[in-house]
Amino acid sequence: EKMLPFPHFHPLGVVALAEHNIRVAGTHHGGRFAPFPMVLRWNGTRFANERLPDTEAWDDEDDGNGFLDSISASGLDDIWAGGNLYGHQKPKPHEVPVALHYDGKKWSNRVLPEPLTNITTSSPTNAFAVALDQRSARAVNAGVERWDGSSWKRVYSDYSREHITALATSGDRKSTRLNSSH
């Protein structure tokens, strides 16, 4: 049993690529700062904080609080972490979706059009994210976005009261499973 090096870090997702390569996504609460997204990497000896890309929302003193609640990987050079940032700008609060991709060297932000609840991948050109419906005060799952290696595209939409509970891709890249409930 290993303790995480940040006592105020709340893990929300884990992906194990090897005994010496584990990523933990979550949010860090504590100190005088608002909660912010973090990814920790276990190298077999200790956890280290991954350097995530700067985004406009994270640089704004009023924004940047949020979390990464989903992480998935198809290999050492294809890791996705997803979540949302919450801003407090006037006239109303807003959500900024975060879809971060690690290519084996660095993390980069792959901007999503809508906030997300889940992200999964089977290859660098096959990732899926569950998007939220922003048309109502009570956000519900509205569809699935697919990353094809260059951009996100909507591949499934359902604006009923369906709630997508899980999303998974197969290693053969031939299928994606969508579980839902009403």
C-alpha positions as CSV (number, residue, x, y, z in Angstrom):
1,E,0.0,0.0,0.0
2,K,1.4,3.4,-1.1
3,M,0.2,6.7,0.1
4,L,-0.4,9.5,-2.4
5,P,2.1,12.4,-1.9
6,F,-0.6,15.0,-1.8
7,P,-2.9,14.7,1.3
8,H,-5.6,16.7,-0.3
9,F,-5.6,14.8,-3.6
10,H,-8.9,13.0,-4.4
11,P,-8.4,10.2,-7.0
12,L,-11.3,9.8,-9.3
13,G,-9.8,7.5,-12.0
14,V,-6.9,5.0,-12.3
15,V,-5.3,3.3,-15.3
16,A,-2.5,0.7,-14.9
17,L,-0.3,0.2,-17.9
18,A,2.4,-1.8,-16.2
19,E,3.6,-2.4,-12.7
20,H,5.8,0.6,-12.9
21,N,3.5,2.8,-14.9
22,I,0.2,3.8,-13.3
23,R,-1.7,7.1,-13.8
24,V,-4.2,8.4,-11.3
25,A,-6.5,11.3,-12.3
26,G,-8.5,13.4,-9.9
27,T,-8.7,16.8,-8.1
28,H,-6.5,18.5,-5.5
29,H,-8.3,20.3,-2.7
30,G,-6.5,22.2,-0.1
31,G,-4.5,25.3,0.8
32,R,-5.8,28.6,-0.4
33,F,-6.4,27.5,-3.9
34,A,-9.6,26.3,-5.5
35,P,-9.7,22.6,-6.4
36,F,-7.8,21.9,-9.6
37,P,-7.3,18.8,-11.9
38,M,-4.2,16.6,-11.4
39,V,-2.7,13.5,-12.9
40,L,-0.2,11.5,-10.8
41,R,2.2,8.9,-12.2
42,W,3.5,5.9,-10.3
43,N,7.0,4.9,-11.6
44,G,7.4,1.9,-9.4
45,T,9.1,3.8,-6.6
46,R,7.0,7.0,-6.0
47,F,4.2,9.1,-7.3
48,A,5.0,12.3,-9.2
49,N,2.7,15.1,-10.4
50,E,2.4,15.1,-14.2
51,R,2.8,18.5,-15.9
52,L,-0.5,19.2,-17.6
53,P,-0.9,21.7,-20.4
54,D,-1.9,25.3,-19.6
55,T,-5.3,26.3,-20.8
56,E,-6.8,29.8,-20.9
57,A,-9.3,28.7,-18.2
58,W,-6.6,27.5,-15.9
59,D,-4.6,30.7,-16.3
60,D,-7.6,32.9,-15.3
61,E,-7.5,33.6,-11.6
62,D,-11.3,33.3,-11.5
63,D,-11.4,30.0,-13.3
64,G,-9.5,26.7,-13.2
65,N,-11.2,24.9,-10.4
66,G,-12.4,21.5,-11.5
67,F,-11.5,17.9,-11.8
68,L,-10.4,15.0,-14.0
69,D,-12.8,12.1,-13.3
70,S,-12.0,9.7,-16.1
71,I,-8.8,8.2,-17.4
72,S,-8.2,5.6,-20.1
73,A,-5.2,4.2,-22.0
74,S,-4.5,1.9,-24.9
75,G,-0.8,2.0,-24.4
76,L,2.2,4.0,-23.1
77,D,1.8,6.6,-25.8
78,D,-2.0,6.9,-25.8
79,I,-3.5,8.1,-22.5
80,W,-6.6,10.2,-22.2
81,A,-7.9,12.0,-19.1
82,G,-11.2,13.9,-19.0
83,G,-13.2,16.1,-16.8
84,N,-14.5,19.7,-16.4
85,L,-13.3,23.0,-15.2
86,Y,-15.8,25.4,-13.6
87,G,-15.6,29.1,-14.1
88,H,-17.3,31.9,-12.1
89,Q,-17.4,34.6,-14.7
90,K,-20.4,36.9,-15.0
91,P,-23.2,36.8,-16.0
92,K,-23.4,33.1,-15.1
93,P,-21.1,30.2,-14.2
94,H,-19.9,28.0,-17.0
95,E,-18.3,24.6,-17.6
96,V,-15.2,24.1,-19.7
97,P,-14.7,20.5,-20.9
98,V,-11.2,19.1,-20.6
99,A,-9.9,16.2,-22.7
100,L,-6.2,15.8,-22.2
101,H,-4.1,13.4,-24.3
102,Y,-0.7,12.0,-23.5
103,D,1.3,10.9,-26.5
104,G,4.2,9.3,-24.7
105,K,6.1,12.6,-24.3
106,K,3.7,15.3,-23.2
107,W,0.1,16.1,-22.3
108,S,-2.0,18.3,-24.7
109,N,-5.5,19.7,-24.6
110,R,-7.9,18.3,-27.2
111,V,-10.8,20.7,-26.8
112,L,-14.3,19.2,-26.6
113,P,-17.4,21.1,-27.6
114,E,-19.4,20.0,-24.5
115,P,-18.6,19.1,-20.9
116,L,-18.0,15.3,-20.5
117,T,-18.5,12.6,-17.9
118,N,-16.5,9.7,-19.3
119,I,-13.6,9.1,-21.7
120,T,-12.2,5.8,-23.1
121,T,-9.7,4.9,-25.8
122,S,-8.5,1.9,-27.8
123,S,-5.9,3.7,-30.0
124,P,-4.5,7.2,-30.7
125,T,-7.1,7.5,-33.4
126,N,-10.1,6.0,-31.6
127,A,-11.2,7.7,-28.3
128,F,-14.7,8.3,-27.1
129,A,-16.2,10.8,-24.6
130,V,-19.7,11.0,-23.2
131,A,-21.0,14.6,-23.6
132,L,-23.5,16.4,-21.4
133,D,-26.6,18.3,-22.6
134,Q,-26.1,22.0,-21.8
135,R,-29.6,23.0,-23.0
136,S,-31.2,22.4,-19.6
137,A,-30.5,23.4,-16.0
138,R,-30.3,19.7,-15.2
139,A,-27.5,18.4,-17.4
140,V,-28.0,14.8,-18.7
141,N,-25.9,12.7,-21.0
142,A,-26.7,13.8,-24.6
143,G,-24.4,11.8,-26.7
144,V,-21.0,10.4,-27.5
145,E,-18.1,12.3,-29.2
146,R,-15.4,10.4,-31.1
147,W,-11.7,11.5,-31.5
148,D,-10.5,10.3,-34.9
149,G,-6.9,11.4,-34.5
150,S,-7.5,15.0,-35.5
151,S,-10.9,16.2,-34.2
152,W,-14.0,15.3,-32.1
153,K,-17.2,14.4,-34.0
154,R,-20.6,13.5,-32.6
155,V,-21.3,9.8,-33.3
156,Y,-24.4,9.2,-31.0
157,S,-27.1,11.6,-29.8
158,D,-30.0,11.0,-27.5
159,Y,-31.8,14.0,-25.9
160,S,-34.3,11.9,-24.0
161,R,-33.8,11.3,-20.3
162,E,-31.4,8.5,-21.0
163,H,-28.4,8.5,-18.7
164,I,-25.2,6.9,-20.1
165,T,-23.6,5.0,-17.2
166,A,-20.6,3.4,-18.9
167,L,-18.6,3.5,-22.1
168,A,-15.9,1.1,-23.1
169,T,-13.9,0.3,-26.3
170,S,-12.5,-3.0,-27.3
171,G,-8.8,-3.5,-27.9
172,D,-9.5,-4.6,-31.5
173,R,-10.9,-1.1,-32.2
174,K,-14.0,-2.8,-33.8
175,S,-16.6,-2.1,-31.1
176,T,-17.7,0.4,-28.5
177,R,-20.1,-0.6,-25.8
178,L,-22.6,1.9,-24.4
179,N,-24.5,1.1,-21.2
180,S,-27.4,3.3,-20.2
181,S,-30.4,3.7,-17.8
182,H,-33.5,5.9,-17.7
